[in-house]
Amino acid sequence: MRCLSTCRAYSPMVPPFLHNRPKFFVSHCMKRLPPAVSRIPDDNIVMTFNGVFSVQSVDSDNMYTVYMRSELNRDMPSCDCIDWRNNCLPCKHLLAVITQCTDAGGWDSLPEFYRNFSLFNVDESVVTTTHVESGDDVDQDPSETETVTCTATDRDSRSVRVPGLQSRLRQLLTGMTHCTYSISDVDFLVNTIESASQMLQSCQDHVDPSLQPAAFRRSRRMVRSSIRAAKYRRRMSVLGAKWRKKKKKMRRRKTCTTP
């Protein structure tokens, strides 16, 4: 969800065709785009045939051939480099062609089967279920900028899960808490306190008594009032006593064998 443009703004360094894509795919491509790698000059990219490009490497004297549609499989692009043969993911030569060469036509010129591959795209159910609006600050924390708007269809849909909505509400409240340290407008603070009081009362009216004991769960292993913690402490005390007894016997044995 954090990779969606509706959650946070993308950096201008990220090409538009990488927006709203899985994190691993964006990371893979960004490691093969400038400034992570040396930029391939436009003069080093020459279209030899329709959909076939020759790319001169800047790191060596090697010449690589990029096919927008592979000769062996028309549903796949290809390149002669080792990176492509190992991963079958966009290499820096293919990325240079689709981002710098106007004759290539960009990402949309690649075969539809390759562009629509499931590992390169986010599920439509994830994109359409929840809509989030964010600010323009790229480095801003998502919890401080997210605004959830769910339609009636989304509320009625079984795909909207209660724990996810609870978590999102807590994130929004955390973001509001962070903002309070930097707000000095007295009128705004007074109005916000009144609104927050009404919201708190509304939340209290919707509290399910059967779920209230599980609202704030802590680690049951180390809480003193926990039964499991008591068993853990008793077990550790028994092990500690055994270790101390064994250590004492070793000292006695060592004392007896010493001349």
VENMO-V367076 format. One line per field, one symbol per residue. phi: phi as a letter, one per 20 degrees, with the letter a starting at -180 (. if undefined). psi: psi as a letter, one per 40 degrees, with the letter a starting at -180 (. if undefined). burial: + if it has 24 or more other ideal C-beta (glycine too) atoms within 12 Angstrom, else -. A space follows every 50 residues. Layout:
phi = ???
psi = ???
burial = ???
//
This chain:
phi = .fefffebfefffefgfeflcgfffffffffddfefcffefffedceecf nccdcefeebefdddddfcffebfecfabeffgffedldgefffffffed efffnmffefgffffegffecegffffefcdcdceeffeffffecfcecd fffffefffeefgffffffffffffffffffdddffffffffffffffff fffffdfegfdffefcedfffdffeeffffffffffffffffffffffff ffffffeff
psi = deeieediiiieehideeifiiddddddddeeiiedihhhideehhhdih ehihhhieeaeihihhhdhiddheeiiiieiddddddfihiddddddedd hdedeadeeiiddddehdeeiihddddedhhhhiaehdeihdeeehhhhh iddddeiedhidddddddddddddddddddeehehddddddddddddddd dddddehhddeddedghihedehdeidddddddddddddddddddddddd ddddddeh.
burial = +-++++++-+---++-++++++--++-+++-++------+---+++---- +++++-+------+++++++-----++++++-++----++++++++++++ +--+--+-++---++----+-+------++-+-+-------+++++-+-- -----------------+--++--++------------------------ -------------------------------------------------- ---------
//
